């Protein structure tokens, strides 16, 4: 069966510091991968998605970036965090031919 | 722009009652819809999906209804239990996209014992 991991689970970072969140998927190959952000009490905002290694599509221009160095690894980064970057970050995957996405446990980021 | 939205942001029901959560969508080109359940502090969990060539689909204690005429989607939960308390999101495949889902704002379901 497939599983998706995210770490860290929680993170508190000062404004201006860098960020690196990691997501890995097990039990599948060549998945589509997604990064979402969820503000408190709000819906899911798609940030980036990837259909293959090194292929990144950005949905919302901001100070975040994403990379996919390996088939089942997706990384979300920032060089300098802003207060507005606080939120719940979710990674998701799906098989290319299907529609349904499966989510990881999320990372709670608080920028202070 | 195109969007998926929910009629009711909160819903409170008694344990054992049936729950109905509604969702409106505006993109007539969307042909796949999905419901997720998100418990506090966790990632969304797939509940049930439906394609536009269907108007009803049933799962275990859940039923999704799709009315393409009025662009309306609903999730019915039978015999609601305290463990059903969560935020429920509907999502559509963004005008027929094979890559992206557009999510609604969510409805908070609270089940009172």
Interface residues (C-beta under 8 A of the other chain):
Chain A: X32 X42 X43 X44 X46 X49 X51 X57 X90 X92 X96 X99 X100 X101 X102 X103 X104 X105 X106 X108
Chain B: X32 X34 X36 X41 X42 X43 X44 X45 X46 X49 X89 X93 X98 X99 X100 X101 X103 X104 X105 X106
